[in-house]
């Protein structure tokens, strides 16, 4: 997006350098990531950075409203999804923006989705360092972080918020068969940097209101904090998973990222948001009049992940055929601009602004980013098969 840096990067790119970077990433944990890592980082100009920050601040004003929990009670479409001991703030928030062009041809972000859930906080730091190591010309004063946050400060902030003063052995990253997840490399990076246990929910031992796991020596360790990475949609699809612990159980642990925020800050939140950086969004069951320009809308299930069930070619018959309209959202399409020059077709860009609630300052701040490059009709693996210069990446912000 910064022409001089893009041209310099593309001129020095080689498949050998890219292969070397991927091999280096694999060597870190003797593991091959299960998702495509893009050939290039993205250079984010100051003007777009300013708009991204402004967009995040606008959205956080809504989330920080005193009545936000009241406004999002409908996000729990069944009581089995509600977890006891909810806290006051979502520890983690992801805000996904498509990069578009405004009426004046200027770069501008448009919100696609938001999540009150962790993302690849640790892998993003790794991949950023690998881009710097294997490619020349990434300016030293360009950073994945904002407001002077160094890489060291970033990791220490994550350590403080996830582990704090607790013995790392008593902090776990909780998943469903974590080694089989597409994001497993982030779990390995988290474990390496924080020295916490990565654990499948089936391995938790429950005694009364206490949770334990067995360490490598077979000794039981009491769990005091859970860094939750389980997505409820997936858990619902695993009735075969034998486990002692249920999310509805009252247990003596601290959630690092309370599960309820996964629902409150989600697609359900979209119709509550307004402004220049937010597309028009409607709860389908509360839609009084169907827009006449349905070609400019997408139909999304409220409760799905990884783009499952999204319909991008909407018509009235499709809306009429939806049986449970309370589970759907009609959202204005976001016209991604193909702005990243590659070796063939230009790529479109989606920027995830990764936020963290700082318990010391009691504020939610932008701490990192994740970028997905696409040349398909949508961002996602199935729309980008056999394409190059697509996949997961990171952005370096112009200071």
C-alpha positions in Angstrom: 0.0 0.0 0.0 3.1 2.2 0.2 4.2 2.3 -3.4 8.0 2.7 -2.8 8.2 -0.1 -0.2 5.9 -2.4 -2.3 8.0 -2.0 -5.4 11.3 -2.5 -3.5 9.9 -5.6 -1.8 8.5 -7.1 -5.1 11.8 -6.5 -6.8 13.9 -8.4 -4.3 11.3 -11.2 -3.8 12.3 -14.8 -4.8 10.7 -18.1 -4.3 13.9 -19.2 -2.6 13.6 -16.5 0.0 9.9 -17.4 0.6 10.7 -21.1 0.9 13.5 -20.3 3.3 11.1 -18.3 5.5 8.6 -21.1 5.6 11.3 -23.6 6.4 12.5 -21.4 9.3 8.9 -21.2 10.7 8.5 -24.9 10.5 11.8 -25.4 12.3 10.7 -23.4 15.3 8.4 -26.1 16.6 9.1 -28.9 14.1 5.6 -28.3 12.8 4.1 -27.2 9.5 1.4 -24.6 9.8 -2.0 -25.8 8.6 -2.8 -22.5 6.8 -1.2 -20.6 4.0 1.3 -18.0 5.0 1.4 -15.2 2.5 4.5 -14.4 0.5 4.5 -10.8 1.6 3.8 -8.6 4.6 1.7 -5.4 4.1 3.0 -1.9 4.5 0.2 0.2 6.1 0.4 4.0 5.4 -0.1 6.5 8.1 -3.4 7.8 6.7 -5.0 4.4 6.7 -3.5 3.7 10.2 -5.2 6.8 11.5 -8.5 5.7 10.1 -8.1 2.2 11.5 -7.4 3.6 15.0 -10.4 6.0 14.7 -12.7 3.0 13.6 -11.5 0.9 16.6 -12.2 3.8 18.9 -15.7 4.4 17.5 -16.6 0.7 18.0 -15.1 0.6 21.5 -17.3 3.5 22.5 -20.3 1.2 21.9 -18.8 -1.8 23.6 -17.9 0.4 26.6 -21.4 1.7 27.1 -22.8 1.0 30.5 -25.8 -0.8 29.0 -23.8 -3.0 26.5 -24.5 -6.2 28.3 -28.2 -5.4 28.4 -28.1 -4.7 24.6 -26.4 -8.0 23.9 -28.5 -10.4 26.1 -30.1 -11.7 22.9 -26.7 -13.0 21.8 -27.3 -16.1 24.0 -29.8 -17.9 21.9 -29.8 -20.8 24.3 -29.0 -20.9 28.1 -26.5 -23.7 27.7 -24.1 -21.2 26.1 -24.0 -18.9 29.2 -20.9 -19.4 31.4 -21.0 -18.4 35.1 -18.8 -15.6 36.7 -18.7 -13.3 33.7 -16.3 -10.4 34.1 -16.7 -6.7 33.2 -14.6 -6.5 30.1 -13.6 -8.8 27.2 -9.9 -9.5 27.6 -9.5 -9.9 23.9 -11.3 -8.2 21.0 -10.7 -8.7 17.2 -12.0 -6.1 14.7 -11.8 -7.2 11.1 -11.7 -4.5 8.4 -11.8 -4.9 4.7 -9.6 -2.3 3.0 -11.7 -0.3 0.5 -11.6 2.9 -1.5 -13.8 5.8 -0.6 -15.6 8.1 -3.0 -12.3 10.1 -3.4 -10.2 7.0 -4.2 -8.6 7.1 -0.7 -8.0 3.9 1.3 -10.5 3.4 4.0 -11.4 0.5 6.4 -14.9 -1.1 6.6 -15.8 -3.4 9.4 -16.5 -7.0 8.4 -16.8 -8.8 11.7 -15.8 -8.6 15.3 -15.0 -11.1 18.0 -14.7 -11.1 21.8 -12.2 -13.9 21.6 -8.4 -14.4 21.3 -6.5 -14.6 18.0 -3.0 -15.5 17.0 -1.3 -13.1 19.4 1.9 -15.1 19.6 2.2 -16.5 16.1 1.8 -13.0 14.6 4.9 -11.9 16.5 6.8 -14.9 15.1 5.7 -14.4 11.5 6.6 -10.7 11.7 10.1 -11.5 12.9 10.4 -14.0 10.0 9.5 -11.5 7.4 12.2 -9.2 8.8 14.8 -11.9 8.9 14.3 -13.3 5.4 13.5 -10.1 3.4 15.4 -6.9 3.1 14.0 -3.4 3.2 11.4 -3.5 6.0 12.1 -0.2 7.7 13.1 -0.5 11.4 10.7 2.2 12.5 7.7 0.4 10.9 6.0 -1.8 13.6 3.3 -4.4 13.9 2.3 -2.5 17.0 1.1 1.0 17.8 2.0 3.8 20.1 5.6 2.9 20.7 4.9 -0.7 21.9 8.0 -2.7 21.3 8.1 -6.5 20.6 9.4 -7.0 24.1 6.8 -4.8 25.7 4.1 -6.6 23.7 5.1 -10.1 25.0 5.5 -8.8 28.5 2.0 -7.3 28.4 0.5 -10.6 27.2 2.4 -12.4 30.0 1.1 -10.0 32.6 -2.5 -10.3 31.4 -2.6 -14.1 30.8 -0.2 -15.4 33.6 0.4 -12.4 35.9 1.6 -13.5 39.3 0.2 -17.0 39.0 2.5 -20.0 38.7 2.6 -20.7 34.9 2.1 -24.4 35.6 -1.4 -23.5 37.0 -2.3 -21.6 33.8 -3.6 -23.5 30.8 -4.5 -22.8 27.2 -7.7 -24.8 26.7 -8.7 -26.2 23.3 -10.3 -29.2 21.7 -7.6 -31.6 20.6 -5.2 -28.6 20.2 -2.6 -30.4 18.1 -5.3 -31.0 15.4 -6.4 -27.4 15.2 -5.5 -25.2 12.2 -4.1 -22.6 14.7 -1.9 -25.1 16.5 1.3 -23.3 15.7 0.0 -20.3 17.7 -0.5 -22.6 20.7 3.0 -23.9 20.4 4.3 -20.3 20.3 2.2 -19.4 23.3 3.5 -22.4 25.3 7.1 -21.5 24.4 6.9 -17.9 25.4 4.7 -18.2 28.5 5.6 -21.7 29.7 2.0 -22.6 30.2 0.3 -25.9 29.5 -1.7 -26.5 26.3 -4.5 -28.8 27.2 -7.5 -30.5 25.6 -10.7 -30.1 27.5 -11.0 -33.9 27.7 -7.9 -33.9 29.9 -9.3 -31.7 32.6 -10.1 -33.5 35.9 -12.9 -32.0 38.0 -13.2 -32.5 41.8 -16.0 -30.4 43.3 -15.3 -26.8 42.1 -11.6 -27.4 41.4 -10.0 -28.4 38.1 -6.7 -30.3 37.7 -4.6 -31.8 35.0 -1.7 -34.4 35.0 1.7 -33.1 34.2 4.4 -35.0 32.2 5.4 -36.8 35.4 1.8 -37.9 36.2 1.4 -35.5 39.1 -1.8 -33.6 39.4 -1.7 -29.8 39.0 -4.5 -27.5 40.1 -5.7 -25.1 37.4 -6.2 -21.5 38.5 -6.4 -19.7 35.2 -7.8 -20.7 31.8 -6.8 -19.0 28.6 -9.8 -20.1 26.6 -9.4 -20.9 22.9 -12.4 -23.2 22.5 -15.1 -22.0 20.0 -18.5 -23.2 21.1 -19.7 -24.0 17.6 -17.0 -26.7 17.4 -17.6 -28.0 20.9 -21.3 -28.5 20.0 -20.2 -30.6 17.1 -18.2 -33.0 19.3 -20.7 -35.0 21.4 -18.1 -37.8 21.1 -15.7 -35.9 23.3 -15.7 -37.5 26.8 -15.1 -34.8 29.4 -15.6 -34.1 33.1 -15.8 -30.4 32.8 -18.7 -28.5 31.3 -18.6 -24.7 30.7 -21.8 -24.3 32.7 -20.1 -25.7 35.8 -19.3 -23.3 38.7 -15.5 -23.8 39.2 -12.8 -21.9 41.1 -10.8 -20.6 38.2 -10.2 -17.2 36.5 -11.1 -17.0 32.8 -8.5 -15.2 30.7 -11.0 -14.3 28.1 -14.4 -15.1 29.6 -16.4 -17.3 27.1 -19.5 -15.1 27.3 -17.8 -12.4 25.4 -17.6 -14.7 22.4 -21.3 -14.1 22.0 -21.7 -10.5 23.2 -19.0 -9.2 20.8 -19.8 -11.0 17.6 -21.8 -10.6 14.5 -24.7 -10.0 16.9 -23.1 -6.6 17.7 -23.0 -5.4 14.1 -26.5 -3.8 14.0 -25.6 -1.8 17.2 -22.8 -0.1 15.4 -23.0 3.0 13.2 -20.5 5.3 11.5 -18.3 5.8 8.4 -16.4 2.5 9.0 -19.4 0.2 9.6 -21.6 -1.3 6.9 -25.4 -1.3 7.4 -26.5 -4.4 9.2 -29.9 -5.8 10.2 -31.2 -8.7 12.4 -33.2 -10.6 9.8 -36.1 -11.3 12.1 -36.4 -7.6 12.8 -36.1 -6.4 9.3 -39.3 -4.5 8.4 -38.5 -3.9 4.7 -36.2 -6.0 2.5 -33.7 -3.7 0.7 -34.4 -3.4 -3.1 -30.7 -3.7 -3.8 -30.1 -7.2 -2.3 -27.1 -7.6 -4.7 -25.3 -5.3 -2.3 -25.9 -7.5 0.8 -24.6 -10.7 2.2 -26.6 -13.1 4.5 -24.7 -14.4 7.5 -25.6 -16.9 10.2 -25.1 -15.3 13.6 -23.5 -18.4 15.1 -20.8 -19.8 12.8 -17.1 -19.4 12.3 -14.6 -19.4 9.5 -17.2 -18.0 7.1 -19.4 -21.0 7.3 -22.9 -20.5 5.9 -22.3 -17.0 4.5 -24.4 -16.3 1.3 -22.9 -13.7 -1.0 -25.6 -13.8 -3.8 -28.8 -12.9 -1.9 -32.3 -12.7 -3.3 -35.8 -12.5 -1.7 -36.4 -16.3 -2.2 -33.3 -17.0 -0.2 -34.4 -14.8 2.6 -37.9 -16.3 2.6 -36.4 -19.8 2.8 -34.6 -19.1 6.1 -36.6 -20.9 8.7 -34.9 -19.4 11.8 -34.6 -15.7 10.9 -33.5 -14.9 14.5 -30.2 -16.7 13.6 -29.3 -14.5 10.6 -28.0 -11.1 9.8 -28.4 -9.1 6.6 -25.3 -7.0 6.1 -24.2 -4.6 3.4 -21.4 -5.9 1.2 -18.0 -4.5 1.7 -16.2 -3.8 -1.6 -12.6 -4.8 -1.0 -10.1 -3.0 -3.2 -7.4 -5.0 -5.0 -4.6 -2.8 -3.8 -1.6 -5.1 -3.1 0.6 -5.4 -6.1 1.8 -9.0 -6.6 3.6 -10.9 -9.4 0.3 -11.3 -11.2 -3.2 -10.1 -10.1 -3.4 -7.6 -7.3 -4.6 -8.9 -3.9 -7.3 -7.7 -1.7 -6.6 -7.1 2.0 -8.4 -7.6 5.3 -6.8 -6.2 8.5 -7.6 -7.6 11.9 -6.9 -5.1 14.6 -6.0 -7.2 17.7 -7.0 -5.5 21.0 -6.3 -6.4 24.6 -7.9 -5.1 27.8 -5.1 -3.8 30.0 -6.1 -4.6 33.6 -3.6 -2.0 35.0 -4.9 1.0 33.0 -8.5 -0.5 32.7 -8.5 0.4 29.0 -8.7 -1.7 25.9 -5.8 -1.0 23.5 -4.7 -2.0 20.0 -1.7 -4.3 20.5 -1.1 -6.1 17.2 -2.6 -7.0 13.8 -3.3 -9.9 11.5 -3.7 -9.6 7.8 -5.4 -11.9 5.3 -4.7 -11.5 1.6 -7.2 -12.7 -1.0 -7.7 -12.8 -4.7 -11.0 -14.8 -4.5 -14.6 -13.7 -4.2 -14.2 -14.0 -0.4 -11.4 -14.2 2.1 -10.9 -17.9 2.9 -9.0 -21.0 1.7 -11.7 -22.3 -0.5 -11.9 -19.1 -2.5 -8.1 -18.8 -2.9 -7.1 -22.3 -4.0 -4.1 -22.5 -6.4 -3.5 -18.7 -6.0 -0.2 -17.1 -4.9 0.5 -14.1 -2.7 -2.6 -14.9 -0.6 -3.1 -16.1 3.0 -2.2 -15.0 6.4 0.2 -12.2 6.9 1.0 -9.2 9.1 1.1 -5.4 8.6 3.9 -3.0 9.4 2.5 0.4 10.3 4.1 3.6 9.0 5.1 5.7 12.1 
